[in-house]
Amino acid sequence: MIINLAYIVACVLFILGIKNLNKPSTARYGNMLSVFGMTIAVVAVFFEGPVLASWNTRNWMENSYLWILLAVAIGSVIGIVWSKKVKMTGMPELVAIYNGFGGLASFFVAFTQFLPGDGNGIQIAVSICLTIFTGAITFTGSMLAWGKLAGKVPGRAIVFKGQKPLNAFLILAVAAASVVYVVPGIDAALNWPAVLSVMAVSLILGFLVVMPIGGGDMPVVISLLNSLSGLAVAMAGFIISNTVLIVVGATVGASGMILTLIMCKAMNRSIRNLLFSGFGATDAVSKKGPTSEPKAVSVEDAYMVLEAAQSVVFIPGYGMAVAQAQHVVKELAEKLEANGAEVSFAVHPVAGRMPGHMNVLLAEADIAYEQLKTMDEMNPVMPSQDVAIVIGANDVVNPAAETDKDSPIYGMPIIKAYECKTVFVLKRGQGRGFSGIENELFYMPNTLMIYGDAKATISALSGEFVSE
């Protein structure tokens, strides 16, 4: 009774924690609620009947307390080290790894319940197969997503002839092997080969599903894998009759799917298109081709324009996160405001690879929440803005999304920086963005490029105001 009550309290805290993550101002509080809920859930495990029964055993191999404490210790060390070392720019990769570990944990739970033998009923047998299938795909898919984001493997999409038929065949193979294990009356000697086949094929499928996805679609993949990891946890909860796993897994699965749909909408892509289009498989260059060369200016020349500006909008992207330029951006914004300019920040829903990533970075620099504007809020007033400063953003400001039907990002909602009177684009070099697509904004007559490290460039611009 008390254990079930503890699990219910933990579930409520998880739900409240997730709810509070939807705003930067309450995200930290939501995270702490979730941590407290997880602490209650872990402590409650120590009072489960089978765990209590192992307390007085003389065989240390059978002492559940020893193994649980060992797992908690190892996990805590890994979590503390990663929390200290990981940078905000590495958060998408870290989320991908955590998704993978969640899937792997569910995978192992399902396998341990298969090991006891043939005593599993048909419902448990179905849950075991589904958990192994979902957990394995989540694990290998997440590891490949991490590799792409971290630059360990090529980030472009990888496609080959017959890839879709192969995936379909492997899914049918998993279904057939699952039927062999689940349906009563089939030779029990086939159980081991059937379950091992489900495991092996599902692990391969995880790689094959993520391989043809690249470029700007990777953040959506991570969100989808997060949803799958939650579903795997929920199904593992059915296997071992654990309430907290069922509720939390279902909550994570549902919230992850909602986030995936939101991100797909922000990029004007369907999940089907995401999974089967092979976006990023080729170098996507507009058939129109650039009609001129980008015009570069010095910091001194850019300052002359900014000094006279009455309204300035910053458009941050992943490049700002990489350069860790948020604090110097805050400094420049204050200088502009002191000079009489109205300053805003236009944040695309998927800026920085993940929803909310840019908001967290900017909030970290104590930029006021009221200055953070959504794409829908800023686009109507873009033509009235004197200057737009694009810092490391690429695809989310690319006019090809509106003008070039042959572009892979055609139809994706963008921040309309090109409508501002003057556009400064801060880039380290002349390369393409994360999705490898040529940006038409760079060649427009009102666009001026400032090449170099974003942090150094912003600092130099801020310094120009000091010298006056």
NUZAFI-379366 format. One record per residue (C-alpha): residue in one letter; x, y, z. Coordinates in steps of 0.2 Angstrom, whole numbers, plus 5000, padded with zeros to 4 digits. Example, Ala and Ser with C-alpha at 12.3 -4.5 7.8 and 13.67 -1.06 7.14 Angstrom:
BEGIN
a506249785039/s506849955036/
This chain:
BEGIN
m500050005000/i501450125005/i502450084990/n501050104978/l500750274986/a502550324984/y502450274966/i500850384964/v501750534972/a503250504960/c502150504945/v501250664950/l502950744952/f503550684935/i502050754927/l502150924936/g503950924931/i503650904913/k502251034913/n503451164921/l504751124907/n503751224894/k504351394900/p506151454903/s505651534919/t504951374927/a506051244918/r507351234933/y505951214945/g505151074934/n506850984933/m506950984952/l505250914954/s505650774942/v507250744952/f506350734968/g505050614960/m506450504954/t507250494971/i505550444979/a505350304965/v507150234968/v506950234987/a505250144985/v506150004976/f507149954991/f505549915000/e504849794986/g504449624992/p505849534982/v507149654987/l506749655005/a506849465004/s508649464998/w509149575013/n509749435024/t510449315011/r512249255013/n512549244994/w513149424989/m512649374971/e510849364976/n510849524987/s509749644977/y510249794989/l512049774984/w511649774965/i510449924967/l511650024977/l513049984965/a511950034950/v511450204959/a513250244963/i513950214945/g512450304937/s512650454950/v514550464945/i514250464927/g512850594929/i513850714939/v515350704928/w514250734912/s513350874920/k514950964924/k515850934908/v514450954895/k514151124887/m512551194881/t513051164863/g513250974867/m511450954874/p510750884859/e512050744858/l511850714877/v509950694875/a510250574861/i511350464872/y510150474886/n508750414874/g509850274869/f510250214887/g508350224891/g508050114877/l509449994881/a508849984899/s507049934894/f507849804882/f508749724896/v507249724907/a506249634894/f507649504891/t507849464909/q505949424910/f506149304895/l507549214903/p506549124916/g505749014903/d504048974896/g502949034910/n502549194902/g500749224897/i500349284880/q500149464886/i501849464894/a502649384879/v501949514867/s502549654879/i504249574879/c504449574860/l503749744859/t504949814872/i506449724864/f505949794847/t505649974853/g507149974865/a508349904852/i507850024839/t507950174851/f509750124857/t510550094840/g509650244832/s510050354846/m511950304845/l511950344827/a511050514830/w512350554843/g513750514831/k513050624818/l512750774829/a514450754838/g515350734821/k515950554825/v515150494808/p514650594793/g513050704797/r512350684779/a510950564775/i511550394769/v510450304756/f510650154745/k509650064732/g508349954740/q508450034757/k506550044760/p506149864754/l507549804765/n506849894780/a505049824776/f505749654775/l506649664792/i505049734800/l504149584793/a505549464800/v505349544817/a503449514816/a503649334811/a504949294824/s503849374837/v502349264832/v503449114834/y503849164852/v502149224857/v500849104849/p500548954861/g500848784854/i502348824843/d503848724847/a504648794863/a506348754856/l506148894844/n505949024858/w507749064860/p508049084841/a506549184839/v506949314853/l508749324848/s508149364830/v507049494836/m508449574846/a509749564832/v508549624818/s507949764829/l509649824833/i510049834814/l508449924811/g508950064823/f510450104812/l509450084795/v508050204801/v509250344806/m510450324792/p509450414778/i509050564789/g510250704790/g510550894791/g509250994799/d508050844802/m509150774816/p508350874830/v506650794826/v507350624825/i508050644843/s506350704849/l505550554840/l506850434848/n506450514865/s504650464862/l505050284858/s506150274873/g504650324884/l503550194875/a504950064878/v504950104897/a503050094898/m503049924890/a504449864902/g503249924916/f501949804910/i503149664910/i503649684928/s501949764934/n502749924939/t501550074940/v502850214940/l503650144924/i502050134915/v501450304920/v503150394917/g503450294901/a501750344894/t502050524899/v503750534891/g503150444875/a501650564873/s502550724877/g503950664865/m502750634851/i501950804854/l503650884853/t504050794837/l502450854829/i502751034835/m504451024827/c503850944811/k502551084810/a503951214813/m504951134798/n503451104787/r503750924787/s502750764791/i503450624801/r503250514785/n504250634775/l505550644789/l505850464790/f505750414771/s506350574762/g508250554764/f508350734767/g510150794766/a510750644755/t511350754742/d512150924741/a510551034740/v510951184729/s509651294722/k509451274703/k509451464702/g511151474708/p511851634716/t511851784705/s513151884714/e514551864727/p514151894746/k514652074751/a515852074766/v516052224777/s517252264792/v516752284810/e517052474808/d515852494794/a514552384802/y514652494818/m514252654807/v512652574802/l512252514820/e512552674827/a511252754817/a509952614819/q508352644829/s507852464829/v508952304829/v508352124830/f509651984834/i509251814826/p510351684835/g510751504828/y511851364832/g513351454827/m513051574842/a512951424854/v514551354847/a515451524849/q514751544867/a514351724861/q512751744872/h513551854885/v514351974873/v512751984863/k511952034879/e513352174881/l513052234863/a511152234865/e511352354881/k512552464871/l511252474857/e509852514870/a510952644878/n511152724861/g509252734859/a508852584848/e507452464852/v508152284853/s507252114850/f507851934848/a506951834835/v507051644840/h506551514828/p505651354835/v507151244831/a508551364832/g510051284839/r509451114834/m508251094848/p506651184854/g507051304868/h508951284866/m509151464861/n507951534874/v509051444888/l510651514881/l509951684880/a509151674897/e510851614904/a511551784899/d510051874908/i509251934893/a507451984898/y506051864893/e505052004885/q506452034872/l506351854866/k505051854852/t504451704843/m504551694824/d502651734822/e502851884833/m504351954824/n503951924806/p502552044804/v503652194810/m505252134801/p505052264787/s505152404800/q506752344808/d508252444803/v509552304806/a509452114808/i511052034815/v511051844811/i512251754822/g512651584816/a510951544809/n510751474792/d509251374787/v508051464798/v508251624788/n508551554771/p507351634758/a507451474748/a506051404759/e504851524751/t505551554734/d506351394728/k505151244725/d506651134722/s507451164739/p507351024752/i506751154765/y505451234753/g503851274764/m504751274780/p504251434790/i505751544792/i506151714801/k506051844787/a507751924790/y507851974772/e506352104774/c507452204786/k508252364779/t510052294782/v510552124787/f512252084795/v512651894794/l514051834806/k514851684800/r516551594803/g516751554785/q515851534768/g515251354771/r513451304771/g512351274786/f511951114796/s510851044782/g512151084768/i510951204759/e511551364750/n510751514758/e510051644747/l510051774760/f511951794759/y511751854741/m510351984743/p510752164740/n510352214758/t511452084766/l513252114772/m514351974778/i515551994793/y516651844793/g517551784809/d517251704826/a515551774831/k516051804849/a517551904843/t516552004831/i515152044843/s516452104856/a517352214843/l515652294838/s515252324857/g517052394858/e516652524845/f515252594855/v516452604870/s517752704860/e516452844856/
